[in-house]
Amino acid sequence: MKKLLIIVLTFSLIFAFSAIGLAQSYTVGTSAGFPPFEYVEDGEIVGFDIDLMKAIGEEMGFEVTFEDIAFDSLIPALKTGNIDIVAAGMTITEKREEAVDFTNSYYSANQSIVVQEGSDSNISVLYGDHDISVQTGTTGDLWVTENLADKGILTGKIKRYDTFVLSVSDLVNGNVDAVVLDSPVAERFSETRDVQIVGNIITGENYGLAVDDGNTELLETLNEGLRKIRESGRMQEIIAKHFE
């Protein structure tokens, strides 16, 4: 009986120590054409959202791997279980909340109007027969469609791309007249490409991390991680690294 008890206890301890060594791992979906939030550098996905997820993982005791996916495919990938979390500068909207659950907001932004550097264009580029470039499925895409194209204010084309890198490249090459995109991303492109910001659209957007609808446990873990990195000052360090 004593031998049996010792064997049971031994296996219990082995299992316990093994479990400690096996950290939970989550696959994070992102769209790596959205600097400084996520982009590819030297073949590696880097950026604010990447550092944010790594910090939360370290704080909450889980590991993360990243998958680069077209922005408008992120929520479908979450719904099918191909990814566990979306970290992609995704704005919290009522429509998206019908399909996923968002964490508390971790960043706020507006939309900007970007044109070629040295251009005489101004915000009037959004009116009449002009071609506007956007990233498919973003709030910029929705804003231009609903507020300009659907109302007949913009009579030119809306050109949609999988990433803002492609949108901005088309602008630099003279194939469109302007790009509408999130303000912090527009500021980064104005520093690295031959483009300039000529106006802002106040949309008051809030970014959140997304999980599948009903995944309360993971949602609470992410919110707790956000709270902890804010309180520790690590959030401010990540912000300073990418925006200051």
MDAnalysis code that builds the backbone (N, CA, C; Angstrom):
import MDAnalysis as mda
import numpy as np

u = mda.Universe.empty(732, n_residues=244, atom_resindex=np.repeat(np.arange(244), 3), trajectory=True)
u.add_TopologyAttr("name", ["N", "CA", "C"] * 244)
u.add_TopologyAttr("resid", np.arange(1, 245))
u.add_TopologyAttr("resname", ["MET", "LYS", "LYS", "LEU", "LEU", "ILE", "ILE", "VAL", "LEU", "THR", "PHE", "SER", "LEU", "ILE", "PHE", "ALA", "PHE", "SER", "ALA", "ILE", "GLY", "LEU", "ALA", "GLN", "SER", "TYR", "THR", "VAL", "GLY", "THR", "SER", "ALA", "GLY", "PHE", "PRO", "PRO", "PHE", "GLU", "TYR", "VAL", "GLU", "ASP", "GLY", "GLU", "ILE", "VAL", "GLY", "PHE", "ASP", "ILE", "ASP", "LEU", "MET", "LYS", "ALA", "ILE", "GLY", "GLU", "GLU", "MET", "GLY", "PHE", "GLU", "VAL", "THR", "PHE", "GLU", "ASP", "ILE", "ALA", "PHE", "ASP", "SER", "LEU", "ILE", "PRO", "ALA", "LEU", "LYS", "THR", "GLY", "ASN", "ILE", "ASP", "ILE", "VAL", "ALA", "ALA", "GLY", "MET", "THR", "ILE", "THR", "GLU", "LYS", "ARG", "GLU", "GLU", "ALA", "VAL", "ASP", "PHE", "THR", "ASN", "SER", "TYR", "TYR", "SER", "ALA", "ASN", "GLN", "SER", "ILE", "VAL", "VAL", "GLN", "GLU", "GLY", "SER", "ASP", "SER", "ASN", "ILE", "SER", "VAL", "LEU", "TYR", "GLY", "ASP", "HIS", "ASP", "ILE", "SER", "VAL", "GLN", "THR", "GLY", "THR", "THR", "GLY", "ASP", "LEU", "TRP", "VAL", "THR", "GLU", "ASN", "LEU", "ALA", "ASP", "LYS", "GLY", "ILE", "LEU", "THR", "GLY", "LYS", "ILE", "LYS", "ARG", "TYR", "ASP", "THR", "PHE", "VAL", "LEU", "SER", "VAL", "SER", "ASP", "LEU", "VAL", "ASN", "GLY", "ASN", "VAL", "ASP", "ALA", "VAL", "VAL", "LEU", "ASP", "SER", "PRO", "VAL", "ALA", "GLU", "ARG", "PHE", "SER", "GLU", "THR", "ARG", "ASP", "VAL", "GLN", "ILE", "VAL", "GLY", "ASN", "ILE", "ILE", "THR", "GLY", "GLU", "ASN", "TYR", "GLY", "LEU", "ALA", "VAL", "ASP", "ASP", "GLY", "ASN", "THR", "GLU", "LEU", "LEU", "GLU", "THR", "LEU", "ASN", "GLU", "GLY", "LEU", "ARG", "LYS", "ILE", "ARG", "GLU", "SER", "GLY", "ARG", "MET", "GLN", "GLU", "ILE", "ILE", "ALA", "LYS", "HIS", "PHE", "GLU"])
u.atoms.positions = np.array([
    [0.832, -1.207, 0.000],
    [0.000, 0.000, 0.000],
    [0.862, 1.251, 0.000],
    [1.953, 1.206, 0.858],
    [2.846, 2.346, 0.933],
    [3.569, 2.554, -0.404],
    [3.980, 1.411, -1.021],
    [4.658, 1.502, -2.317],
    [3.750, 2.128, -3.362],
    [2.459, 1.721, -3.342],
    [1.489, 2.255, -4.282],
    [1.321, 3.756, -4.077],
    [1.263, 4.159, -2.813],
    [1.097, 5.584, -2.496],
    [2.295, 6.394, -2.973],
    [3.494, 5.831, -2.776],
    [4.719, 6.514, -3.204],
    [4.744, 6.668, -4.721],
    [4.339, 5.598, -5.428],
    [4.307, 5.636, -6.897],
    [3.329, 6.702, -7.386],
    [2.131, 6.740, -6.761],
    [1.106, 7.715, -7.137],
    [1.615, 9.131, -6.911],
    [2.248, 9.360, -5.755],
    [2.777, 10.685, -5.434],
    [3.893, 11.086, -6.392],
    [4.726, 10.111, -6.746],
    [5.833, 10.376, -7.668],
    [5.319, 10.820, -9.031],
    [4.320, 10.074, -9.547],
    [3.751, 10.438, -10.845],
    [3.040, 11.790, -10.779],
    [2.411, 12.070, -9.635],
    [1.721, 13.348, -9.459],
    [2.708, 14.502, -9.516],
    [3.856, 14.328, -8.850],
    [4.876, 15.370, -8.851],
    [5.469, 15.562, -10.237],
    [5.718, 14.446, -10.941],
    [6.256, 14.526, -12.298],
    [5.291, 15.280, -13.200],
    [4.013, 14.962, -13.099],
    [2.993, 15.628, -13.914],
    [2.930, 17.113, -13.582],
    [3.007, 17.421, -12.274],
    [2.924, 18.816, -11.844],
    [4.077, 19.629, -12.403],
    [5.290, 19.104, -12.297],
    [6.449, 19.829, -12.798],
    [6.426, 19.936, -14.319],
    [5.907, 18.902, -14.989],
    [5.802, 18.933, -16.448],
    [4.819, 20.011, -16.878],
    [3.716, 20.119, -16.138],
    [2.687, 21.104, -16.467],
    [3.230, 22.516, -16.322],
    [4.090, 22.723, -15.300],
    [4.683, 24.032, -15.089],
    [5.543, 24.420, -16.285],
    [6.224, 23.439, -16.836],
    [7.117, 23.710, -17.961],
    [6.401, 23.897, -19.279],
    [5.141, 23.514, -19.359],
    [4.388, 23.624, -20.598],
    [3.521, 24.865, -20.566],
    [4.058, 26.003, -20.971],
    [3.296, 27.246, -20.970],
    [2.241, 27.224, -22.073],
    [1.105, 27.845, -21.801],
    [0.062, 27.985, -22.812],
    [0.601, 28.805, -23.971],
    [0.246, 28.424, -25.187],
    [0.702, 29.161, -26.361],
    [-0.497, 29.592, -27.197],
    [-0.467, 30.824, -27.701],
    [-1.547, 31.350, -28.523],
    [-1.000, 31.845, -29.863],
    [-1.785, 31.623, -30.910],
    [-1.432, 32.136, -32.234],
    [-2.114, 33.486, -32.422],
    [-1.312, 34.486, -32.706],
    [-1.814, 35.850, -32.852],
    [-1.830, 36.216, -34.332],
    [-2.989, 36.590, -34.825],
    [-3.106, 37.025, -36.211],
    [-2.896, 38.524, -36.313],
    [-2.119, 38.948, -37.313],
    [-1.881, 40.365, -37.548],
    [-1.807, 40.599, -39.048],
    [-1.733, 41.854, -39.453],
    [-1.617, 42.190, -40.875],
    [-0.437, 43.135, -41.013],
    [0.696, 42.584, -41.382],
    [1.983, 43.276, -41.233],
    [2.296, 44.285, -42.336],
    [1.343, 45.192, -42.574],
    [1.581, 46.294, -43.494],
    [1.035, 47.572, -42.908],
    [1.178, 47.700, -41.585],
    [0.504, 48.770, -40.837],
    [1.484, 49.388, -39.834],
    [2.614, 49.929, -40.329],
    [3.618, 50.477, -39.414],
    [3.102, 51.748, -38.711],
    [3.459, 51.976, -37.455],
    [4.414, 51.197, -36.651],
    [3.775, 50.080, -35.824],
    [2.502, 49.755, -36.103],
    [1.837, 48.730, -35.297],
    [2.296, 47.323, -35.657],
    [2.408, 47.040, -36.952],
    [2.938, 45.746, -37.398],
    [3.468, 45.892, -38.816],
    [4.696, 45.422, -39.007],
    [5.322, 45.485, -40.319],
    [6.472, 44.478, -40.331],
    [6.999, 44.230, -41.515],
    [8.078, 43.253, -41.662],
    [9.414, 43.991, -41.790],
    [10.371, 43.589, -40.984],
    [11.709, 44.166, -41.013],
    [12.731, 43.036, -40.952],
    [13.579, 42.973, -41.966],
    [14.581, 41.905, -42.051],
    [13.937, 40.520, -41.941],
    [12.767, 40.374, -42.579],
    [12.084, 39.092, -42.613],
    [11.314, 38.729, -41.361],
    [11.247, 39.659, -40.389],
    [10.574, 39.373, -39.125],
    [9.425, 40.352, -38.903],
    [8.304, 39.843, -38.388],
    [7.178, 40.713, -38.056],
    [7.504, 41.457, -36.762],
    [7.486, 42.788, -36.825],
    [7.805, 43.619, -35.670],
    [6.760, 44.724, -35.553],
    [6.838, 45.508, -34.463],
    [5.951, 46.645, -34.310],
    [5.332, 46.740, -32.931],
    [4.539, 47.779, -32.762],
    [3.908, 48.059, -31.473],
    [3.054, 46.902, -30.984],
    [2.156, 46.403, -31.846],
    [1.263, 45.312, -31.437],
    [2.034, 44.040, -31.110],
    [3.135, 43.832, -31.799],
    [3.951, 42.637, -31.565],
    [4.585, 42.720, -30.178],
    [5.187, 43.883, -29.877],
    [5.788, 44.073, -28.551],
    [4.724, 44.037, -27.458],
    [3.551, 44.582, -27.770],
    [2.452, 44.577, -26.799],
    [2.054, 43.154, -26.436],
    [1.863, 42.304, -27.446],
    [1.449, 40.926, -27.182],
    [2.537, 40.141, -26.460],
    [3.796, 40.389, -26.807],
    [4.884, 39.707, -26.111],
    [4.921, 40.115, -24.649],
    [4.694, 41.389, -24.372],
    [4.700, 41.881, -22.992],
    [3.551, 41.281, -22.187],
    [2.373, 41.219, -22.787],
    [1.224, 40.622, -22.099],
    [1.489, 39.144, -21.840],
    [2.047, 38.455, -22.827],
    [2.362, 37.037, -22.661],
    [3.345, 36.799, -21.531],
    [4.383, 37.615, -21.472],
    [5.365, 37.473, -20.397],
    [4.725, 37.743, -19.032],
    [3.860, 38.740, -18.996],
    [3.208, 39.105, -17.731],
    [2.232, 38.031, -17.261],
    [1.520, 37.407, -18.212],
    [0.463, 36.461, -17.863],
    [0.888, 35.002, -18.003],
    [2.127, 34.766, -18.416],
    [2.646, 33.402, -18.442],
    [2.238, 32.565, -19.637],
    [2.090, 33.190, -20.810],
    [1.834, 32.396, -22.014],
    [2.760, 32.847, -23.138],
    [2.928, 31.973, -24.120],
    [3.780, 32.261, -25.266],
    [2.926, 32.656, -26.465],
    [3.526, 33.384, -27.411],
    [2.786, 33.808, -28.599],
    [3.594, 33.520, -29.861],
    [2.883, 33.152, -30.911],
    [3.451, 33.073, -32.256],
    [2.581, 33.950, -33.141],
    [3.133, 34.440, -34.242],
    [2.411, 35.411, -35.065],
    [2.198, 34.900, -36.485],
    [1.000, 35.189, -37.013],
    [0.655, 34.846, -38.390],
    [0.284, 36.121, -39.140],
    [0.920, 36.346, -40.288],
    [0.632, 37.509, -41.119],
    [-0.507, 37.157, -42.068],
    [-1.642, 37.849, -41.917],
    [-2.862, 37.534, -42.666],
    [-3.442, 38.829, -43.228],
    [-4.074, 38.774, -44.380],
    [-4.760, 39.949, -44.933],
    [-5.773, 40.464, -43.908],
    [-5.849, 41.788, -43.759],
    [-6.651, 42.376, -42.687],
    [-8.098, 41.883, -42.700],
    [-8.714, 41.850, -43.880],
    [-10.128, 41.458, -43.935],
    [-10.336, 39.963, -43.740],
    [-9.241, 39.200, -43.601],
    [-9.351, 37.761, -43.321],
    [-9.084, 37.428, -41.855],
    [-8.751, 38.434, -41.050],
    [-8.396, 38.180, -39.653],
    [-9.576, 37.643, -38.839],
    [-10.709, 38.285, -38.940],
    [-11.867, 37.829, -38.156],
    [-12.336, 36.446, -38.632],
    [-12.426, 36.183, -39.949],
    [-12.741, 34.816, -40.371],
    [-11.759, 33.785, -39.829],
    [-10.455, 34.127, -39.791],
    [-9.448, 33.195, -39.260],
    [-9.667, 32.955, -37.775],
    [-10.106, 33.987, -37.070],
    [-10.409, 33.848, -35.649],
    [-11.625, 32.946, -35.447],
    [-12.636, 33.122, -36.292],
    [-13.870, 32.339, -36.165],
    [-13.653, 30.866, -36.488],
    [-12.717, 30.575, -37.377],
    [-12.465, 29.176, -37.739],
    [-11.441, 28.509, -36.826],
    [-10.871, 29.272, -35.899],
    [-9.910, 28.705, -34.961],
    [-8.491, 28.618, -35.481],
    [-8.228, 29.227, -36.639],
    [-6.868, 29.208, -37.173],
    [-5.931, 30.122, -36.384],
    [-6.505, 31.123, -35.728],
    [-5.756, 31.978, -34.817],
    [-6.568, 32.129, -33.544],
    [-5.908, 32.563, -32.467],
    [-6.584, 32.719, -31.174],
    [-6.871, 34.170, -30.825],
    [-6.031, 35.071, -31.308],
    [-6.103, 36.488, -30.954],
    [-5.823, 37.311, -32.206],
    [-6.486, 38.453, -32.323],
    [-6.144, 39.427, -33.363],
    [-5.475, 40.620, -32.686],
    [-4.277, 40.955, -33.158],
    [-3.568, 42.161, -32.709],
    [-3.118, 42.883, -33.966],
    [-3.929, 43.825, -34.440],
    [-3.666, 44.407, -35.760],
    [-4.161, 45.842, -35.873],
    [-4.059, 46.592, -34.795],
    [-4.567, 47.960, -34.846],
    [-6.020, 47.979, -35.276],
    [-6.787, 47.033, -34.762],
    [-8.184, 46.871, -35.190],
    [-9.114, 47.761, -34.358],
    [-9.870, 48.606, -35.059],
    [-10.808, 49.500, -34.389],
    [-12.011, 48.718, -33.858],
    [-12.407, 49.048, -32.642],
    [-13.594, 48.440, -32.035],
    [-14.830, 49.084, -32.663],
    [-15.629, 48.284, -33.355],
    [-16.877, 48.779, -33.946],
    [-18.027, 47.854, -33.576],
    [-19.234, 48.389, -33.665],
    [-20.425, 47.589, -33.328],
    [-20.549, 46.387, -34.261],
    [-20.257, 46.583, -35.534],
    [-20.384, 45.480, -36.489],
    [-19.409, 44.361, -36.156],
    [-18.160, 44.710, -35.846],
    [-17.178, 43.686, -35.502],
    [-17.525, 43.001, -34.185],
    [-18.135, 43.745, -33.279],
    [-18.511, 43.168, -31.987],
    [-19.627, 42.139, -32.112],
    [-20.274, 42.077, -33.265],
    [-21.264, 41.029, -33.502],
    [-20.595, 39.672, -33.697],
    [-19.312, 39.692, -34.092],
    [-18.604, 38.444, -34.398],
    [-17.517, 38.098, -33.395],
    [-16.923, 39.128, -32.756],
    [-15.796, 38.887, -31.849],
    [-15.984, 39.683, -30.566],
    [-15.155, 39.373, -29.581],
    [-15.109, 40.150, -28.342],
    [-13.807, 40.930, -28.299],
    [-13.895, 42.205, -27.934],
    [-12.720, 43.052, -27.854],
    [-12.300, 43.286, -26.406],
    [-10.999, 43.442, -26.228],
    [-10.477, 43.850, -24.924],
    [-10.787, 45.330, -24.715],
    [-10.405, 45.821, -23.557],
    [-10.427, 47.251, -23.337],
    [-9.510, 47.909, -24.369],
    [-9.810, 49.141, -24.728],
    [-9.011, 49.837, -25.723],
    [-7.583, 50.041, -25.231],
    [-6.625, 49.888, -26.146],
    [-5.232, 50.129, -25.785],
    [-4.610, 51.274, -26.574],
    [-5.336, 51.816, -27.591],
    [-4.808, 52.935, -28.362],
    [-5.971, 53.637, -29.071],
    [-5.860, 54.968, -29.217],
    [-6.894, 55.744, -29.902],
    [-6.302, 56.449, -31.110],
    [-7.107, 56.607, -32.167],
    [-6.605, 57.227, -33.393],
    [-7.748, 57.845, -34.186],
    [-7.375, 58.656, -35.186],
    [-8.309, 59.200, -36.159],
    [-7.864, 58.738, -37.542],
    [-8.457, 59.287, -38.590],
    [-8.060, 58.991, -39.963],
    [-7.350, 60.200, -40.566],
    [-6.404, 59.953, -41.467],
    [-5.674, 61.027, -42.133],
    [-5.789, 60.911, -43.645],
    [-5.650, 62.056, -44.307],
    [-5.663, 62.114, -45.769],
    [-4.224, 62.349, -46.219],
    [-3.702, 61.443, -47.025],
    [-2.302, 61.489, -47.446],
    [-2.233, 61.654, -48.960],
    [-1.353, 62.558, -49.412],
    [-1.151, 62.780, -50.849],
    [0.350, 62.705, -51.146],
    [0.720, 62.797, -52.422],
    [2.128, 62.791, -52.793],
    [2.847, 63.996, -52.193],
    [4.094, 63.780, -51.789],
    [4.902, 64.866, -51.253],
    [5.117, 65.939, -52.316],
    [4.933, 67.194, -51.926],
    [5.085, 68.295, -52.869],
    [3.847, 68.595, -53.676],
    [2.797, 67.809, -53.473],
    [1.546, 68.013, -54.212],
    [0.826, 69.259, -53.700],
    [0.085, 69.903, -54.597],
    [-0.735, 71.058, -54.209],
    [-2.103, 70.623, -53.696],
    [-2.343, 69.327, -53.634],
    [-3.644, 68.813, -53.213],
    [-3.912, 69.157, -51.751],
    [-5.191, 69.300, -51.433],
    [-5.630, 69.503, -50.049],
    [-6.812, 68.578, -49.799],
    [-7.600, 68.856, -48.778],
    [-8.705, 67.940, -48.442],
    [-9.752, 67.843, -49.547],
    [-9.725, 68.789, -50.493],
    [-10.679, 68.715, -51.614],
    [-10.430, 67.502, -52.499],
    [-9.295, 66.820, -52.270],
    [-8.996, 65.604, -53.038],
    [-10.027, 64.510, -52.766],
    [-10.790, 64.666, -51.691],
    [-11.820, 63.684, -51.352],
    [-13.119, 63.917, -52.128],
    [-13.184, 64.989, -52.896],
    [-14.406, 65.350, -53.602],
    [-14.223, 65.205, -55.111],
    [-15.321, 64.923, -55.802],
    [-15.297, 64.902, -57.259],
    [-14.581, 63.693, -57.842],
    [-14.019, 63.908, -59.024],
    [-13.441, 62.808, -59.809],
    [-11.986, 62.544, -59.408],
    [-11.797, 62.055, -58.204],
    [-10.474, 61.662, -57.707],
    [-10.507, 60.190, -57.330],
    [-9.355, 59.555, -57.441],
    [-9.242, 58.140, -57.056],
    [-8.584, 58.047, -55.683],
    [-9.233, 57.324, -54.775],
    [-8.772, 57.212, -53.396],
    [-8.397, 55.758, -53.108],
    [-7.258, 55.577, -52.449],
    [-6.787, 54.241, -52.090],
    [-7.016, 53.982, -50.601],
    [-7.438, 52.751, -50.271],
    [-7.676, 52.361, -48.884],
    [-7.254, 50.902, -48.702],
    [-7.155, 50.485, -47.443],
    [-6.944, 49.060, -47.170],
    [-8.302, 48.404, -46.980],
    [-8.498, 47.285, -47.634],
    [-9.779, 46.584, -47.611],
    [-10.238, 46.270, -46.185],
    [-11.484, 46.620, -45.893],
    [-12.091, 46.248, -44.624],
    [-11.751, 47.127, -43.446],
    [-10.927, 48.166, -43.664],
    [-10.561, 49.050, -42.557],
    [-11.630, 50.106, -42.341],
    [-11.509, 50.841, -41.226],
    [-12.458, 51.920, -40.971],
    [-12.297, 53.041, -41.997],
    [-11.074, 53.208, -42.538],
    [-10.885, 54.183, -43.604],
    [-11.675, 53.804, -44.848],
    [-11.656, 52.530, -45.176],
    [-12.436, 52.000, -46.302],
    [-13.923, 52.277, -46.074],
    [-14.411, 51.965, -44.888],
    [-15.829, 52.163, -44.580],
    [-16.200, 53.637, -44.607],
    [-15.320, 54.490, -44.065],
    [-15.621, 55.923, -43.999],
    [-15.712, 56.515, -45.399],
    [-14.747, 56.204, -46.254],
    [-14.752, 56.730, -47.622],
    [-15.964, 56.215, -48.385],
    [-16.283, 54.940, -48.207],
    [-17.426, 54.350, -48.912],
    [-18.745, 54.974, -48.465],
    [-18.965, 55.011, -47.154],
    [-20.263, 55.458, -46.616],
    [-20.457, 56.971, -46.691],
    [-19.388, 57.728, -46.441],
    [-19.526, 59.176, -46.347],
    [-19.231, 59.925, -47.634],
    [-18.520, 59.286, -48.557],
    [-18.167, 59.965, -49.795],
    [-18.765, 59.298, -51.027],
    [-18.411, 58.028, -51.250],
    [-18.860, 57.354, -52.478],
    [-20.372, 57.145, -52.501],
    [-20.923, 56.609, -51.417],
    [-22.365, 56.312, -51.390],
    [-23.217, 57.566, -51.495],
    [-22.649, 58.700, -51.101],
    [-23.409, 59.952, -51.152],
    [-23.126, 60.758, -52.415],
    [-22.307, 60.206, -53.294],
    [-22.019, 60.876, -54.556],
    [-21.048, 62.037, -54.431],
    [-20.429, 62.200, -53.279],
    [-19.457, 63.284, -53.087],
    [-18.161, 62.957, -53.816],
    [-17.751, 61.694, -53.712],
    [-16.596, 61.192, -54.453],
    [-17.116, 60.426, -55.658],
    [-16.738, 60.881, -56.849],
    [-17.212, 60.220, -58.066],
    [-16.119, 59.393, -58.738],
    [-14.892, 59.495, -58.232],
    [-13.803, 58.683, -58.757],
    [-13.848, 57.277, -58.176],
    [-12.756, 56.554, -58.356],
    [-12.704, 55.158, -57.910],
    [-12.152, 55.048, -56.492],
    [-12.624, 54.011, -55.785],
    [-11.992, 53.599, -54.535],
    [-11.180, 52.356, -54.861],
    [-9.862, 52.433, -54.689],
    [-8.992, 51.292, -54.966],
    [-8.612, 50.644, -53.640],
    [-8.923, 49.370, -53.530],
    [-8.730, 48.653, -52.263],
    [-7.564, 47.671, -52.365],
    [-6.770, 47.630, -51.285],
    [-5.595, 46.770, -51.242],
    [-5.565, 45.977, -49.942],
    [-4.802, 44.900, -49.965],
    [-4.673, 44.071, -48.759],
    [-3.887, 44.765, -47.662],
    [-2.951, 45.648, -48.040],
    [-2.127, 46.353, -47.058],
    [-2.010, 47.819, -47.427],
    [-1.682, 48.645, -46.415],
    [-1.446, 50.059, -46.681],
    [-0.118, 50.282, -47.391],
    [0.796, 49.334, -47.276],
    [2.050, 49.439, -48.013],
    [1.757, 49.522, -49.509],
    [0.859, 48.674, -49.984],
    [0.474, 48.688, -51.399],
    [-0.307, 49.952, -51.747],
    [-1.171, 50.391, -50.825],
    [-1.953, 51.614, -51.056],
    [-1.043, 52.816, -51.224],
    [-0.078, 52.953, -50.320],
    [0.835, 54.091, -50.362],
    [1.757, 54.000, -51.580],
    [2.180, 52.800, -51.935],
    [3.021, 52.625, -53.121],
    [2.287, 53.089, -54.374],
    [0.992, 52.802, -54.450],
    [0.206, 53.233, -55.602],
    [0.112, 54.761, -55.640],
    [0.042, 55.382, -54.471],
    [0.024, 56.839, -54.397],
    [1.362, 57.416, -54.862],
    [2.450, 56.877, -54.367],
    [3.786, 57.343, -54.751],
    [3.995, 57.202, -56.258],
    [3.446, 56.150, -56.840],
    [3.593, 55.898, -58.279],
    [2.613, 56.706, -59.121],
    [1.777, 57.509, -58.463],
    [0.869, 58.384, -59.193],
    [-0.380, 57.721, -59.728],
    [-0.714, 56.557, -59.204],
    [-1.891, 55.831, -59.701],
    [-3.178, 56.199, -58.980],
    [-3.067, 56.861, -57.836],
    [-4.238, 57.375, -57.119],
    [-3.912, 58.786, -56.650],
    [-4.949, 59.503, -56.226],
    [-4.764, 60.896, -55.807],
    [-4.530, 61.040, -54.302],
    [-4.993, 60.067, -53.525],
    [-4.837, 60.163, -52.068],
    [-5.071, 58.800, -51.435],
    [-4.622, 58.685, -50.208],
    [-4.886, 57.498, -49.388],
    [-5.536, 57.972, -48.089],
    [-6.538, 57.244, -47.621],
    [-7.135, 57.519, -46.309],
    [-6.772, 56.368, -45.393],
    [-6.110, 56.699, -44.285],
    [-5.633, 55.655, -43.367],
    [-5.477, 56.198, -41.961],
    [-5.268, 55.306, -40.997],
    [-5.170, 55.682, -39.589],
    [-4.032, 56.671, -39.360],
    [-4.290, 57.674, -38.527],
    [-3.349, 58.785, -38.337],
    [-1.941, 58.365, -37.919],
    [-1.763, 57.496, -36.900],
    [-0.387, 57.147, -36.523],
    [0.372, 56.433, -37.631],
    [-0.348, 55.691, -38.467],
    [0.285, 54.997, -39.590],
    [0.630, 56.004, -40.689],
    [-0.265, 56.972, -40.897],
    [0.007, 58.027, -41.876],
    [1.254, 58.809, -41.489],
    [1.409, 59.085, -40.202],
    [2.585, 59.823, -39.728],
    [3.863, 59.040, -39.998],
    [3.817, 57.719, -39.795],
    [5.005, 56.914, -40.057],
    [5.348, 56.909, -41.558],
    [4.331, 56.758, -42.415],
    [4.590, 56.754, -43.851],
    [5.124, 58.114, -44.319],
    [4.661, 59.210, -43.688],
    [5.136, 60.538, -44.083],
    [6.614, 60.715, -43.756],
    [7.125, 59.908, -42.840],
    [8.539, 59.955, -42.470],
    [9.402, 59.056, -43.356],
    [8.783, 58.037, -43.932],
    [9.574, 57.031, -44.658],
    [9.306, 56.983, -46.159],
    [8.217, 57.593, -46.612],
    [7.895, 57.577, -48.046],
    [7.673, 59.010, -48.533],
    [7.584, 59.193, -49.848],
    [7.416, 60.531, -50.428],
    [5.941, 60.934, -50.432],
    [5.382, 61.039, -49.228],
    [3.975, 61.420, -49.069],
    [3.858, 62.445, -47.943],
    [2.722, 63.133, -47.909],
    [2.475, 64.129, -46.865],
    [1.012, 64.098, -46.443],
    [0.774, 64.478, -45.204],
    [-0.585, 64.532, -44.662],
    [-1.160, 65.916, -44.920],
    [-2.376, 65.969, -45.490],
    [-3.002, 67.266, -45.774],
    [-4.260, 67.499, -44.952],
    [-4.659, 66.533, -44.171],
    [-5.844, 66.724, -43.341],
    [-6.140, 65.515, -42.494],
    [-6.941, 65.729, -41.457],
    [-7.353, 64.652, -40.563],
    [-8.863, 64.578, -40.480],
    [-9.359, 63.377, -40.327],
    [-10.793, 63.134, -40.153],
    [-10.985, 62.637, -38.727],
    [-11.688, 63.393, -37.927],
    [-11.843, 63.040, -36.513],
    [-12.882, 61.922, -36.384],
    [-12.402, 60.732, -36.159],
    [-13.295, 59.578, -36.037],
    [-13.305, 58.993, -34.622],
    [-12.328, 59.371, -33.794],
    [-12.294, 58.928, -32.399],
    [-12.300, 57.417, -32.255],
    [-11.440, 56.742, -33.014],
    [-11.423, 55.277, -32.983],
    [-10.602, 54.741, -31.823],
    [-11.009, 53.586, -31.334],
    [-10.283, 52.904, -30.268],
    [-9.884, 51.514, -30.743],
    [-8.597, 51.175, -30.616],
    [-8.107, 49.862, -31.001],
    [-8.258, 48.882, -29.840],
    [-8.593, 47.636, -30.178],
    [-8.668, 46.581, -29.168],
    [-8.103, 45.277, -29.708],
    [-7.652, 44.409, -28.823],
    [-7.297, 43.044, -29.194],
    [-8.599, 42.255, -29.291],
    [-8.679, 41.327, -30.223],
    [-9.926, 40.589, -30.427],
    [-9.737, 39.099, -30.185],
    [-10.775, 38.480, -29.603],
    [-10.836, 37.028, -29.446],
    [-12.190, 36.574, -29.977],
    [-12.340, 35.287, -30.156],
    [-13.612, 34.772, -30.665],
    [-14.730, 35.085, -29.685],
    [-15.891, 35.329, -30.218],
    [-17.065, 35.651, -29.408],
    [-17.309, 34.562, -28.356],
    [-17.372, 34.976, -27.098],
    [-17.648, 34.037, -26.020],
    [-16.428, 33.458, -25.336],
    [-15.224, 33.791, -25.825],
    [-14.002, 33.282, -25.205],
    [-13.642, 34.179, -24.016],
    [-14.469, 34.088, -22.978],
    [-14.363, 34.984, -21.827],
    [-13.049, 34.821, -21.078],
    [-12.598, 33.589, -20.935],
    [-11.374, 33.339, -20.169],
    [-10.164, 34.034, -20.800],
    [-10.005, 33.891, -22.116],
    [-8.883, 34.530, -22.794],
    [-9.040, 36.049, -22.777],
    [-10.268, 36.529, -22.939],
    [-10.523, 37.967, -22.908],
    [-10.108, 38.566, -21.565],
    [-10.483, 37.890, -20.481],
    [-10.133, 38.382, -19.151],
    [-8.617, 38.346, -18.932],
    [-7.967, 37.318, -19.475],
    [-6.507, 37.218, -19.360],
    [-5.826, 38.392, -20.062],
    [-6.301, 38.725, -21.262],
    [-5.712, 39.831, -22.014],
    [-5.957, 41.170, -21.324],
    [-7.168, 41.367, -20.813],
    [-7.466, 42.617, -20.103],
    [-6.621, 42.763, -18.845],
    [-6.420, 41.655, -18.144],
    [-5.576, 41.687, -16.949],
    [-4.125, 41.994, -17.346],
    [-3.676, 41.418, -18.461],
    [-2.330, 41.691, -18.937],
    [-2.150, 43.158, -19.316],
    [-3.155, 43.728, -19.986],
    [-3.102, 45.147, -20.330],
    [-3.027, 46.009, -19.071],
    [-3.821, 45.652, -18.072],
    [-3.820, 46.412, -16.815],
    [-2.445, 46.366, -16.155],
    [-1.855, 45.188, -16.133],
    [-0.570, 45.026, -15.456],
    [0.553, 45.775, -16.162],
    [0.586, 45.723, -17.504],
    [1.685, 46.408, -18.178],
    [1.500, 47.926, -18.130],
    [0.267, 48.385, -17.985],
    [0.053, 49.823, -17.785],
    [0.583, 50.237, -16.409],
    [0.213, 49.467, -15.392],
    [0.606, 49.800, -14.022],
    [2.116, 49.710, -13.817],
    [2.754, 48.786, -14.518],
    [4.203, 48.602, -14.351],
    [5.017, 49.640, -15.126],
    [4.367, 50.374, -16.029],
    [5.066, 51.342, -16.855],
    [5.575, 50.762, -18.162],
    [5.374, 49.481, -18.370],
    [5.895, 48.849, -19.579],
    [5.141, 49.319, -20.826],
    [3.858, 49.604, -20.698],
    [3.085, 50.112, -21.826],
    [3.689, 51.411, -22.325],
    [4.031, 52.310, -21.416],
    [4.614, 53.584, -21.810],
    [5.964, 53.392, -22.493],
    [6.710, 52.390, -22.065],
    [7.997, 52.086, -22.707],
    [7.790, 51.644, -24.155],
    [6.759, 50.823, -24.382],
    [6.467, 50.343, -25.740],
    [6.001, 51.507, -26.616],
    [5.159, 52.385, -26.057],
    [4.702, 53.564, -26.790],
    [5.888, 54.449, -27.168],
    [6.774, 54.683, -26.193],
    [7.936, 55.529, -26.454],
    [8.826, 54.934, -27.538],
    [8.959, 53.617, -27.548],
    [9.800, 52.941, -28.537],
    [9.286, 53.156, -29.956],
    [7.976, 53.149, -30.134],
    [7.416, 53.155, -31.486],
    [6.844, 54.496, -31.938],
    [6.575, 55.412, -30.997],
    [5.907, 56.658, -31.389],
    [6.648, 57.927, -31.003],
    [7.675, 57.826, -30.192],
    [8.342, 59.051, -29.736],
    [9.750, 59.160, -30.298],
])
